[in-house]
Amino acid sequence: MKSVEFMQLITAIHELDHHQRNLLSAALNELSDESKVLELIEACFDARSACPHCASAELYRHGLVSGLQRYYCKSCHKTFNALTGTPLARLREKPKWLSYLAAMAQSLTVRQSASDSGVHRNTGFRWRHRFLSWITRDRPSTLHGITEADETYLLESDKGKRNLERKARKRGGNATKRGISDEQICVLVARDRSGQTLDFVTGKGPLTKPFLTTSLKPVLDVDALLVSDANPTYMAFCHAEGISHEVVNLSQGQRVNGAYHVQNVNAYHSRFKQWLEHFHGVATKYLPNYLGWRRAFEQHRQLAPETLLNAALGNFQYLTVT
């Protein structure tokens, strides 16, 4: 824009009414947010600078596409940009990403998040799970020292599924079978005394020893001491794998066994379930995403939208405790 035209635009601003000024302000904020988003995306790519197709570092710049730098790989001869190979590839409306992530940082519902960021609720739902796809990867590799483990159960949900294999029930309904059955989904949570937390969706019905062997054993450090309730599955697992084990028999009213208890992990279950109720029902197939989302809150707290965007791109070093 020429300087004369720009000055005419500045003069015209004084003639705008209140509603028009709000619209102009919103448009300028979107432009600012888009610049921030593009800068963050490019910075994330610069940290790795490798072809997403063949991992080669032999690249050169090859024009711009939708505001992002396009690259050409000398090894596989493919073009790509900083979002290629990530869950955010081909995701549109970049100026609205930060406002949507700000709504996610407040744990707003799909409708509330979509309304705050100015997108359709269906778009907001897709965005939620695209952004969470890699955030769920922010997990500790090992649990150390005294590690509490306990499972909790959630009623299986086919929310959003068109063809049910069972009779439909009202939201918040109850299982038709007593006790733990294949109508319930088991969620295992393991948490050490430093606060590092791992969660696993083990499937329908009770926790099994093979699952503990394949999933929990690889993440327990050699010095780990597993503390659990009196569930015989943990006893059999620890005995077979030679893992130190302490039992707190909750069914007999025992809450503490010397220095050992499972109160930390049980409190985590309580916070997770209370937080999950806010979303008015979560489909079982999306449960791992919500577990990862909650774990991010527990580990990092008060996440900024920019930090969540970095995490959605797999850059977990930007997640800092505040």
N, C-alpha and C positions, 0 to 999 in steps of 0.2 A: 504494500500500500504506500502510495506517495505521501510525502509529508503534509501536503495541502489537504488531501483527503482525510488524513489522520486527524488533523486539527479540526476539520469539519465534524468528524465523528465525536471528538471530545466536546465540542460545543453542543452537539445534539443531545448529549447525555443529560444536560441540565433540563431538557424539555421532557424527559421521560417521567411517567407517573410512577407511583410506588410499585405497582404490579410489574411494570416493565423493567424497573431497576432490579427487582428480585429475579426476574427471568435472566437478565443480563449477568447478574452476579453468579447465578447457578451455572450459566454457560461458561464463564471465565473459570469457575472452580473446576468444572469438568476438564477444561484444557490443562489446568495445572495438575490435576490428578493423572491425566493421561501421560504427561511428561514424567511425573514421578514413577508411574508404572513402567514406562519404557526404559527409564534409567535403571530401575531395579532389575528388570529382566536382562538387560545388557550386562550389568555388573555381575549377575549370577553366572552368565555364560562366560564372561571374561575369566572367572575364577577357574574354569575347567578347560575352555578353549579346545574342544575336541569334537570331531564329527560324531553325531549321534548314531550314524549308520555303521561306521567301521572303527570308531575311536581314534582315527588318525588326527594328528595335530597339523598336518600339511594343508592349510586353508588359505584362501584369499577372499577379499571382499567382493561381492557380486551384486551390487545395487541395494535398493531398499524396497521392502514390501510391508505395507500397513504400518509404517513408522519404524519398523525393525530392520536392522542390518541383515542382509542375506549373504550367505557364504557359499563358496564352491569348494568341494573337497577334491584335492589332487589325486587321492588314492582311489576312491570309489566313484568319482565323477558325478556326485549327487549334490544338489543344492539344498539348503536348509536355513532356518533362522534359529534364534536363541530358544524358541519354544518347541521346536521339533523334538519329538521323543518324550515330551513331558505331558502330564495330564491336561495342561492348559493349552496345548496346541489347537489352533483354529478356533479358540474361544474368542468371541467378539465382545464389543462394548467395553474395551479396556478402560475408558475414563470412569466407569462405574465400579471397577473392581475394588478399589480401596474403600468406597462407601459400603459395599456389600461385606467386605471383610471386617469393617468396623462393626457391622450388625452381628456378624458371627462372633466377634470378640465379646459381645454382650449376651451371647446365647439366645438371640431372638429366634422366633419361629420362622418357617419358610415365608409365610405371608408377610410378617412384619419386616423381615430382611428385604424381601422383594419391594415392598412399599417404600422403605427408606432409601433404597438405591435406584428406584425408578425402573424396575424391570418386571416382566410378567412373573407370576408365582411359579409357573412351570420352568421358566428359565432359572429362577432362583433356586429351585430344587436341584436342577442339573448342576448349577454352579457349586452348590454346597458340597456335593460329592466329588466333583472334579478338584476342588480346593483341598478336600480332606484326603484325597487318594494317596498323596505322598507324605502328608503330615503324620499319618499313621506309622510311617517308617521311623519316626523319631523315638526309638526305643533303646534302653540300655542294653549292652551286649552281655553283661554279667551281673549277677546279684551276689553280694558278699556278706560274710558274717551271718548274724542271726537273721533268717529270712522267714517271714510268715507266709503261709499259703492257705487259701480257703476258697471254696467255690460258692457261687450264688446262682440262682435260677430265675429265668425270665420266661414268661409264657410265650410260646412260639407265635409269631405274627406274620401273616401274609398280606399285610397292608399294601394296597395298590395292585395286588394280583387279580387278574380278571377271572381266571379259572381255578377255583379252589378244589382241593382234593378232600375237603371235609366240609361239614355244615358251617355256614358263616355264623359268627357270634358278634355280639355287641362289643364296642370298644371297652376295654377294661374288664372283659368277661373272665370267667374262672375256668380252670381245667375240669374236664369231665371225670378224670381219674384221680384218686386220692394219692397223696405222697408224690414222690419224684417219678415221672413217667416220660414217655416219648413226646408228650405234649409240651415239655419244657426244655429250654435251651440252657445248657450249663456254661457258665462263665467262670474261668479260673483266674484268680488274681494272686500274684506273688509279689511281696514287697519287703525290701530289707530295711534295716533301721536307719539308713541314710536317706530314705524316702524314694529310692529308685523303685520303679514299679513296672511290672510286665503283666499283660493280660492276654488271655487266650479264649476263644470261643471253641469249646471242645465238642459241641454238637448236641444232639438230643439225648435226654436221659442222664443217668448218673455218670460221674467221672470214672474213667477207667485207668488201670495201671499202664497199658501200652501207650496211652496218650501222655502220661507223665514221663515215661521213658523217652519218648521221641521229642517232646516239647520242653519240659521243665528241666530235665537232666542236663542238656547242653548249655543252659544259661546259669547253672549253679556253679559258683567257684569251688575250688577244692577245699577251701576253709569254711564253706557254708554249713550252717546248722539249720535244718528245716524244722519249723514249728508249725504244727497243724492241730486240728481237733482230732477226735478219736475215730475218724473215718478209716476203716481198715485198708482202704486203697493206698493211702499214704504210707501206712506201716509196711505193706507188702512191697511197695516201690522202693522205699529207703533200705529195707532189708536186702532186696535183690541187688541194688546198686551200690551198697556200702556207704550210704549217706547218713551222717549224724542226724538224729531225729529226736524231737521232744514232743510230747503229747499233752494237750490241754483238754480235759474231758468236759466239754461244755454241757453235755446231756446230764451230767451229775452235779451241775451247778459250779464246777470249777472254772474260774475265770483267769486265774493266774497260777502258774506252776513255777514258783521261785522267780527267776528273772524272765521267764518265758510266758508269752501270751499271744493271742491273735487279735488283739483289740485294734491295732493299726489297720490291718487288712479288712476287718469287719466295719470299721468306720469308713473306710474307702468305699466299700459296697454301699453303705447307707448314703453317702454323698452322691455317688454315681446314680443310684436309683431315684433319689430325690430330684436330681438335675434332669434325668431322663423324662420324668413325668411332665416337665415343662413343654415337651414337644408333642404331647397328646398321642402317643403311640409311635413306635419305631419298627419298621419292618426288619425281620431277623436278618435278611441278606445285607442290610446296611449296618448291622450292629458293630462290626469291627471298626467302621468309620467313627461311630459315636464313642467307642471306647478310646480310640486314638485322640479324638477331640477333647474328651474329658481328661485324658492323661496329659495333654499339652497344658491345660489349665492348672493341673496339680503340680506339674514340674516347673512351669515358668511364670504363671500368673500375670495378669494385666498385659496381655499381648497387644501390641500395636498392630494396625492393619498392615504396615510395611513388613513387620516381622512375620506375620502370618503368610504374606505373599512369598517371602524368602523360603519359609518352611514348605509351602505348596510346591516350590521349585526344587526342593530337596536340599536347601542350604541351611542345615540345622545349626551351624556355628553362629548364626545370627540370633538364635534363641537364647536370651540371657535372662537370668533371674532378676526380678526387680522387686 
